[in-house]
Every structure is written in structure tokens, then in C-alpha cells.
Amino acid sequence: MISERKKYIAKILLKKSSVYKIMKSNLEFSISVIGEHFHIPKDKLLEIKKKFSVDKYIERLFPFLDKQFTIEDMQEAIKFYSSDVGIKISDPIFLDKINGVGAKIELEIEQEIALENDRP
């Protein structure tokens, strides 16, 4: 079982590396899409957001982090993500560019599949 100290350090790592921001953004997006799809009232969506907070989501990573990383490993990673290069890598603009490239590739694959399906 992961110690409270290791959880604390893991949370710092996840925030420094932008994993926390990404998970929060993905969770909010998913709840929003589900809310629109099922026409869920705003007050009910607020309850869902509280129940499925990013912090509860993060807790599900603790067993993995506990097995994969020592406290020292995480402290080294925190140092990296606190450095100039680490800050650049975890910058939302950089991450958005990566996601944009991925979205373009997905579109190209979809177009290729559509072209192949249209061929006799």
C-alpha cells in the first residue's frame, strides 16, 4: 500500500508533469459530452463532477505509481519537470500541438479508409 508521503510526492509529480491538467481536462470534457448526450440538468452535472473529481481519478494511478517508481524516482522527475526543458515539455501549448498532430493523422486515416471503401 502506498504511503501518504509517496502519495503526496506523486501528486506533485502529476501536477508538474501536466498529467493532472490533462486528466482534469479529459474528465471535464467527458462529463460535458455525456451531459449533452443524455440531456442531464446542470445541477445533476455538478453532482457528477463532485463525485468523479480529478483527485479521485488520480488516486487510481497510485498503485501503478507505487509499483513503477520509488520516492527518489519521483523526486528526480519533479526536478526535471521543474527545469527549463521540463517546463517546455509540459507546457499546454506543446501538448496541444501533439494532440493536433494526432487529430490530423486520425483524419488522414479516416479519409484513406473512406477512399478504400469507395473503390470498386
Summary of the structure (lengths in Angstrom):
residues: 120
radius of gyration: 19.0
end to end distance: 58.5
largest distance: 62.5
contacts: 287
relative contact order: 0.12
helix: 83%
strand: 0%
